[in-house]
């Protein structure tokens, strides 16, 4: 007799149910208060709801995080950051900006009538103001103020003779009116017969290698700190470049080949070829420099008078202004 015969025949066939593993989630069969015949299994709707709960929680967390990021992004966008270290040289500058440093305050800049360039009255990293540095190196003497400045577009000239040499101009307070008069040094200041002003009070308009502040405003320390920084060596190089290319800018100093220097002179040379390589460029540079100097020499305001001599020959008399006449 088999081991199963004792149980006898069964009129009902046994049906085994093998649920999926996921279907058993939530079923409680091991509780201490349950009998072995007790078995609970959640309904299909409960099972699906329990499976959707983690997804809902995850979606809710992602939604909250997304909202938080959006809020933070909006708050950061609303902030107005300003970097005080930004150099004004990277910004498009107006036409009247200083050709050296880029300062463009109308009250601080002066126009050079000879080179047609603007320069400020600030020193920067040099001993004198940028406008004075340029006038000396370019051998220029005539300037005009900016139209939007306190004194408008005034051409600086002598009140008596009309000389425009700013290195000879000074000012004298008028006695009868609360104004100042620009006069040349010595000649015009002492030539007033009506004595509208006191010659003893004459003072130059350029002091300490700068225009007087009431005439041309000096840029503030903050303006000069934010402006383009340029050294005296760079100014010298830029002035040399302007002699050949007046449209050059400070940025051209950084271009390759802009700072090509000749080889230094040695005490001893290995051979004749080395000697030639050193001195030939020097001789050529000196010749070019002498040529430029001679071509740049000129006389202005020269007048000619023609007369007929006793021998019926025509004679020309040239009148060349001297240094005391403002040129």
Secondary structure as UniProt FT lines:
FT   TURN            3..4
FT   HELIX           5..7
FT   HELIX           21..24
FT   TURN            25..26
FT   TURN            32..33
FT   TURN            36..37
FT   HELIX           44..78
FT   TURN            84..85
FT   HELIX           88..90
FT   TURN            95..96
FT   TURN            99..101
FT   TURN            106..108
FT   STRAND          109..112
FT   TURN            113..116
FT   STRAND          117..120
FT   TURN            124..125
FT   HELIX           130..138
FT   STRAND          143..145
FT   TURN            147..148
FT   TURN            150..151
FT   TURN            159..161
FT   TURN            166..168
FT   STRAND          169..174
FT   STRAND          180..184
FT   TURN            185..186
FT   HELIX           187..190
FT   HELIX           199..201
FT   STRAND          203..204
FT   TURN            213..215
FT   HELIX           221..226
FT   HELIX           232..244
FT   TURN            246..247
FT   HELIX           250..254
FT   TURN            256..259
FT   HELIX           272..296
FT   STRAND          303..308
FT   TURN            310..311
FT   STRAND          314..319
FT   HELIX           323..325
//
